[in-house]
Amino acid sequence: MGKLVVSLDGVVIKEVQITKDKTTLGRRPYNDIVIDNLAVSGEHAVLQMVGADVFIEDLNSTNGTYINGKAIKKQLLTHNDTVEIGKYKIKYLVDETGDYEKTMIMRPPAPAVPAPGGGIASGFGGLPPATPAAAQPASIKVLNGAAAGREVVLTKVVTTVGKPGVQVASITKRPNGYAFAHVEGASKPSINGVPIVGDSVPLRNGDVIELAGTQMQFISR
């Protein structure tokens, strides 16, 4: 679960856990995160949780919203990002490894009888696919256009793909595999020729993603 650490001049003012689908930030007292400062608009920005991903969107504020020094309209937050509103800095922190480590530690001991040779992880067909997905990152391979043939390994917890302002999506590494979500754009991207439905969908080996005119194949090892 992610959290926000609000500070001013290096002094931490408050910490807020992100638990709601939408978390509002602004000067007005009805916001979830209230920053009583004239540099902050009444309704300055909103944080939206989509599955395990958190996006921040500026609500046409007077002084703007910045992430790591760059003005943004809407952007996916990643671990250690610093949101700047006036003189306030808001650090976004997420435990990137905790959930995965717990999953890896808790699941292998499940069989009551040890397998010969100690092959617990590989000797049981019922083991969830989280182990191989977490052990070796998947990748996406571009199938068309100028970058055809290029393969990108998904080493980060969240990887964004697409063209900003046109169509953007995210691929998130989760304990049980990888999930694909629509981030930006009037139309939703498609998987195997079918537009995605809902906030996010699981990815399977060989799936073909079409996004902003580019086709990419998801490869899970």
N, C-alpha and C positions, 0 to 999 in steps of 0.2 A: 504494500500500500504506500502511495506517495504522500509526501507532506511538504508544506511550504514553511520556510523560515524567513520571517520578515525582519529586516534590520535597517537601522538609520545610523549613518556615520560609524559603521562597524559594531554597533550595539544591537543585540537581538531584542526585538520588541515582543514578538509573539511567534508561536509555532501552531500551524493548523494542519490537521490530518485531512486528506481529501477522501471523503466517504460518500459524497452525494454525486448524482449524475451531473448536476450543474452547481457550481460554486461561484457566486457573484463577488466582485471586488469593487469597492468605491468609497466615496466620502459619506454617502447617506447611511443613516443608522440601520436601515433594513437589509443592508448587504451582509453576506455571510462573513466576509473579511472587510472590516471597516478601517479605513485609513483617513483620519480626520486631518486633512491637509489641503490647502487651496490648490496645490499642484495636481491633486487627484480629482477627477471628475466625479459627479454624484453617482453615476453608473459607469465605471471606467472600463472594466473588462469582465469576462466570464470564462471560467474554466469548465470544460466539458469532459466527462469521463466516458470513453467508448471502450468497453471491455477493460483491458489492462492499460490502455493508452489514455493520456491526458492531453487535451488541446487547450490552448489559451487564445481567446479572440478579443481584440480591442473593439470596444463599443463606440467607435467614433469619438473617442475622448479628445479633450482640448489639447493636451500635451503629449498624447501618444503613449504607446506601450513598446518597450524595447526588450529584446532578448540578446544577451551577450553583446550589447552595444549597437544592435541593428534594429531599426523600426520594423514592426510586424503588424499585419492585419489579423492573420490566424496562423498558428503554428503548433506543431506537435512538440511537447516538452520532453526532453531527455534528461537523464540523471545529471545533476550538477549545473543545469542551466540556471542563469541568473536573470530574472525578470526585473527590469528597471522602470519604475514609475515615479517621476520627479526625482527627489533625492533618496527615495526608498529603494532598497534592493530586496528581492524576494528569491531566495534560493530554493530550487525544486530538487528534492532528494527522494530517491526510491531505492528500496532494498533489491538490487538486481539479482543477487545470488541466493538470498535467504530461502525463497520458495523452492528453487531448484535443488538446493542442497538438502532441504528437508525431504523432498520427494525421493531423491536418490538414496538417502540414508534409511528412510522408513520402509521403502518397498522391498528391497532385496531380502531382508530377514523374514518375509512373510511365510515362505515354505517351512513347515515344522520339521521335516526330515531333510538333513543335509544331503546334497547330491554327491555321488562319488567324484572325487577330485575337486570338490568345492565349487562346481560350476553353477552356482546359484543364479547369477545374473543371466546366463545364456542358456541354461538347461530347462527353463520353464516357459512353455509357449504362452502362458497367460500373463506374462509380465507386460505392463503397459508400454507403449512405444516411446515414452518419455526418455528412457535410457539412451537409445541410439540418437534421438534428436538432440539431446543435451550434450552427448559425448562428442558428436561430430557435426559441425554446422552444415546446414543445407546451403543451396546456392540458387541463383536465378541466371538463366542464359538467354541473351537477346537473340531473337530469331529473325528479325528483319531490320531494314534501315541501315544507316551508315555504321552502326555499332554491332551489326549482326555477327554472332559468334563469340561475343564478349561474355565472359562468365564472372559474376560477382558473388563472392562468398558472404553469407549472412552472418557475420561475426558479432554484430551488435544485437542487443535485446530488441531494439526497434530500428528498422530500416525503412526510410521513405523513398518511394519511387514515383516517377512521373514528371510532369512539367508544371511548375508553380503558375497559378493563374489560369491553367487549362484543366488539368486533371491530376490529382495527387492521391496516392494510396500508401498504406503502411503495411509492413510485414513484421509481425511481432512473434518473438520466440517465447513459447510458453512451456510449462512442464510436460504437457502432453503433445507437443508438436509446434506447428506454426499456424498463425491466423492472419488473414488478409482483411483489411478494412479500408473503406472509402473515406478519404479525408477532405478533399476539395474538388469542386467541379460540378457543373450542372447535371451531367449524366454519370451514372455509376459505371465503373470498370466491369469487365466480364471475365469469367473463368470458363474455359472450354466453350466459348461462344454464348454463354448465358450470363446476363447482368446479375451481379451479386444482390442478395436480398438480406435485409437486416443490417445490423451494425458491423458484424464481422463474420467470416466464414473460415472453416479450417482448410488448410492446403494439403494436398496429397501429391506424392511423387508423380511427376509427369504432367501435372496441371498446366494448362496454357493460359496465361494472363494477358489480356489485351487492355492497354492503358495509354491514353493520349496518342493513339495510332501506332503504338509499339507493342509487339508481341514478345512475351518472355515465358520461358518454361521453368517451372519450379522443379528443382532436383533435390531429392532427399536421399542421403546416403545411409 
